[in-house]
């Protein structure tokens, strides 16, 4: 046992990934079997993580939750500043002003209202729990806006580690409440179209919470081109069945399927005319060039003569 324990401790980051993966699997299993998908698996996973962090800290007498347990020390690395900063950059690149314009003035107002209301509520909660200095109020209030902004704000103004942790907790609790509550209130607030979903997202101000909540309500409402787990699973099925088991996500966020058999082109969902044209062009390349795409413009143009699309 000592040998196994030492191996696990030396490879604690790998153990951490395995534990997190198992926790996510259990969470989605519970979401499916106990709630029939009404509560999203990610919400249950976050709740399990918070419970584990509490008992981990109590058991070890430490202040970093389960990361104080030697076997799970790698979880501290997974939640470090590197991944936090990556999440911030990824969120910034995900912003699409064109989507905001579609929501109109109501969408713009909802974003500002969501930030202000969340900050005020977070600040009030901070005061209620006895944190009355400006640094603590600002940090916890920012965390209530989103758990990504809270730590960044806290580090910028010199907040303590405890206050920064509370700011993250405030944002995570808010995200969970939005995940769980969205499907329950959707029909009462008219959350049944993309415009109302955009306004709702602005008011709530939590990307993960809103996306998960909308996915549990109706996958068609998920904004910004985000994908639900079911949609991604369906794409994986298409790749396995038609594209030799792999697909290509381009720099423009398109998804390409390669090596599709000619006989199956129509079955992957292309429009009839487009499918016919792609198939005919592929046949010409096979017939005239042995299956190799021509390397120069003369040969490429020759592949289209006579009219390849009768």
C-alpha positions in Angstrom: 0.0 0.0 0.0 2.8 2.4 0.8 4.3 1.9 -2.7 0.9 2.5 -4.3 0.4 5.6 -2.2 3.8 7.0 -3.1 3.2 6.4 -6.8 -0.1 8.2 -6.5 1.4 11.1 -4.7 4.2 11.5 -7.2 1.7 11.6 -10.0 -1.0 13.6 -8.1 -1.8 15.8 -11.2 -2.8 12.6 -13.1 -4.8 11.4 -10.1 -6.5 14.8 -9.9 -7.7 14.5 -13.6 -8.9 11.0 -12.9 -10.8 12.0 -9.8 -12.4 15.0 -11.5 -13.3 12.9 -14.5 -15.0 10.3 -12.2 -16.8 13.0 -10.3 -18.2 14.4 -13.6 -19.3 11.0 -14.8 -21.1 10.3 -11.5 -22.7 13.8 -11.6 -24.1 13.3 -15.1 -25.3 9.8 -14.2 -27.2 11.3 -11.2 -28.5 14.1 -13.3 -29.8 11.6 -15.9 -31.2 9.0 -13.5 -32.5 11.1 -10.6 -33.6 14.3 -12.3 -34.1 13.1 -15.9 -31.9 15.9 -17.1 -33.8 18.7 -15.4 -30.8 19.6 -13.3 -27.7 19.7 -15.4 -24.8 17.4 -14.6 -22.3 20.3 -14.3 -24.4 21.8 -11.5 -24.3 18.6 -9.5 -20.5 18.3 -10.2 -19.9 21.8 -8.8 -22.0 21.0 -5.8 -20.0 17.8 -5.2 -16.8 19.8 -5.5 -17.8 22.3 -2.9 -18.9 19.6 -0.5 -15.6 17.7 -1.0 -13.6 20.9 -0.5 -15.4 21.6 2.8 -14.8 18.1 4.2 -11.3 18.0 2.8 -10.4 21.1 4.7 -12.1 19.9 7.9 -10.4 16.5 7.8 -6.9 18.0 7.3 -7.2 21.2 9.2 -6.0 23.0 6.1 -7.3 25.9 4.1 -7.2 24.7 0.5 -9.8 22.0 0.7 -9.1 18.6 -0.9 -5.8 19.9 -2.2 -4.5 19.5 1.4 -4.9 15.7 1.0 -1.6 14.5 -0.3 -3.2 12.1 -2.9 -5.2 15.0 -4.3 -2.6 17.7 -4.2 -2.8 17.9 -8.0 -6.2 19.5 -7.8 -4.5 22.6 -6.5 -2.5 22.8 -9.7 -5.6 22.3 -11.8 -7.3 25.3 -10.1 -4.2 27.5 -10.2 -3.7 30.9 -11.8 -2.7 29.5 -15.1 -6.1 27.9 -15.8 -7.9 30.9 -14.4 -6.0 33.3 -16.7 -6.7 30.9 -19.7 -10.4 31.0 -18.8 -10.4 34.8 -18.8 -8.7 34.9 -22.2 -11.1 32.3 -23.6 -14.1 34.2 -22.4 -12.9 37.4 -23.9 -12.3 35.8 -27.3 -15.8 34.3 -27.1 -17.6 37.7 -27.0 -19.5 38.4 -30.2 -20.9 41.9 -30.6 -23.0 40.7 -33.5 -25.0 38.5 -31.2 -25.5 41.4 -28.8 -26.9 43.6 -31.6 -29.5 41.0 -32.4 -30.9 41.3 -28.9 -31.4 45.1 -29.4 -31.5 47.7 -26.7 -33.1 45.3 -24.2 -30.0 43.1 -24.5 -27.6 46.0 -23.9 -29.7 47.2 -20.9 -29.8 43.6 -19.5 -26.0 43.4 -19.5 -25.5 46.6 -17.5 -28.3 45.8 -15.2 -27.0 42.3 -14.6 -23.6 43.6 -13.7 -24.9 46.3 -11.4 -27.5 44.1 -9.6 -25.1 41.2 -9.1 -22.4 43.5 -7.7 -24.8 45.2 -5.3 -26.2 41.9 -4.1 -22.7 40.5 -3.6 -21.7 43.6 -1.7 -24.8 43.4 0.6 -24.0 39.7 1.3 -20.4 40.6 2.1 -21.5 43.2 4.7 -24.1 40.8 6.2 -21.3 38.3 6.8 -19.2 41.0 8.5 -16.8 42.0 5.7 -17.1 45.8 5.8 -13.8 47.1 4.4 -13.9 48.4 0.8 -11.4 45.9 -0.5 -13.5 42.9 0.7 -16.8 44.4 -0.4 -15.4 45.1 -3.9 -13.8 41.7 -4.3 -16.9 39.7 -3.2 -19.2 41.9 -5.2 -17.1 41.3 -8.3 -17.2 37.6 -7.6 -21.0 37.7 -7.5 -20.9 39.2 -11.0 -18.8 36.3 -12.2 -16.3 34.0 -10.4 -13.7 34.8 -13.0 -13.7 38.6 -12.3 -13.7 38.2 -8.5 -10.1 36.8 -8.2 -8.7 39.2 -10.8 -10.3 42.2 -9.0 -9.1 40.9 -5.6 -5.5 40.5 -6.7 -5.5 43.9 -8.4 -6.6 45.7 -5.2 -4.7 43.6 -2.7 -7.4 41.4 -1.2 -6.4 38.5 1.0 -6.6 34.9 -0.1 -9.7 34.3 2.1 -11.6 37.2 0.5 -10.6 36.0 -3.0 -11.8 32.5 -2.2 -15.1 33.9 -1.0 -15.5 35.9 -4.2 -15.1 32.7 -6.2 -17.6 30.9 -3.9 -20.1 33.7 -4.4 -19.9 33.4 -8.2 -20.0 29.6 -8.1 -23.1 29.6 -5.9 -24.8 32.1 -8.2 -23.9 29.9 -11.2 -25.4 26.8 -9.6 -28.6 28.6 -8.7 -29.0 29.8 -12.2 -28.3 26.3 -13.6 -30.9 24.7 -11.3 -33.4 27.5 -11.3 -33.6 28.3 -15.1 -35.6 25.3 -16.1 -38.0 25.8 -13.2 -38.9 29.4 -14.0 -38.5 29.4 -17.8 -42.2 29.1 -18.7 -43.2 31.7 -16.2 -40.8 34.4 -17.6 -41.3 33.8 -21.3 -37.9 32.1 -21.8 -38.8 30.4 -25.0 -37.0 32.3 -27.8 -33.4 33.4 -28.6 -34.1 37.1 -27.8 -35.4 36.4 -24.4 -32.6 34.0 -23.8 -30.1 36.7 -24.7 -31.7 39.2 -22.3 -31.9 36.5 -19.5 -28.2 35.8 -20.0 -27.3 39.4 -19.7 -29.3 39.8 -16.5 -27.9 36.6 -14.9 -24.3 37.4 -15.9 -22.9 33.8 -15.7 -21.9 32.1 -18.9 -21.7 28.6 -17.5 -24.8 28.9 -15.4 -26.9 30.4 -18.2 -25.7 28.0 -20.8 -26.3 24.9 -18.6 -29.7 26.2 -17.5 -30.8 27.0 -21.0 -29.6 23.6 -22.3 -31.7 21.9 -19.6 -34.7 24.1 -20.6 -34.3 23.8 -24.4 -31.0 23.2 -26.3 -32.2 25.6 -29.0 -31.9 28.5 -26.6 -28.2 28.0 -25.9 -26.5 31.2 -27.1 -23.3 32.2 -28.8 -23.0 28.9 -30.8 -22.2 27.0 -27.6 -22.8 23.3 -27.8 -24.5 21.1 -25.3 -23.1 17.7 -24.4 -25.8 15.9 -26.3 -25.0 18.0 -29.5 -21.3 17.3 -29.2 -22.1 13.6 -28.7 -24.2 13.6 -31.8 -21.2 15.1 -33.8 -19.0 12.4 -32.4 -21.5 9.8 -33.7 -21.3 11.4 -37.2 -17.5 11.4 -37.0 -17.4 7.7 -35.9 -19.9 6.6 -38.6 -18.7 8.7 -41.6 -15.2 10.2 -41.1 -12.8 7.5 -39.9 -13.3 8.5 -36.3 -12.0 12.1 -36.3 -13.1 15.6 -37.3 -11.3 18.9 -37.7 -12.3 22.1 -35.9 -11.0 25.0 -37.9 -9.6 28.4 -36.7 -13.0 29.9 -37.8 -14.8 27.5 -35.5 -16.2 25.4 -38.4 -16.2 21.6 -38.2 -14.9 19.6 -41.1 -15.5 15.9 -41.7 -12.9 14.2 -44.0 -12.8 10.9 -45.8 -16.6 10.6 -46.2 -17.5 7.9 -48.6 -19.2 9.1 -51.8 -22.2 7.0 -51.2 -22.7 8.5 -47.8 -22.4 12.2 -48.7 -26.1 12.8 -48.7 -26.6 11.1 -45.4 -24.5 13.5 -43.4 -27.0 16.3 -43.8 -25.9 18.3 -46.8 -28.5 19.9 -49.0 -29.4 17.8 -52.1 -27.8 20.1 -54.7 -24.7 20.6 -52.7 -24.4 16.9 -52.0 -24.8 16.1 -55.7 -22.1 18.7 -56.7 -19.6 17.5 -54.1 -20.1 13.9 -55.1 -19.8 14.6 -58.9 -16.6 16.7 -58.4 -15.1 13.9 -56.2 -15.9 11.3 -59.0 -14.2 13.5 -61.6 -11.1 13.8 -59.4 -11.0 10.0 -59.0 -11.6 9.4 -62.7 -9.2 12.0 -64.2 -6.6 12.4 -61.5 -6.4 9.1 -59.7 -8.0 10.5 -56.6 -5.4 13.2 -56.1 -6.5 16.9 -56.1 -4.7 18.7 -59.0 -1.8 20.9 -57.8 -2.0 23.6 -60.5 -4.8 25.8 -61.8 -4.7 24.3 -65.4 -5.4 20.8 -64.2 -7.9 22.0 -61.6 -9.8 23.9 -64.3 -9.7 20.9 -66.5 -11.5 18.9 -63.8 -14.5 21.1 -64.4 -14.8 20.6 -68.2 -17.3 19.8 -69.6 -19.9 21.0 -67.1 -19.3 18.6 -64.1 -22.7 19.3 -62.6 -25.2 18.3 -65.3 
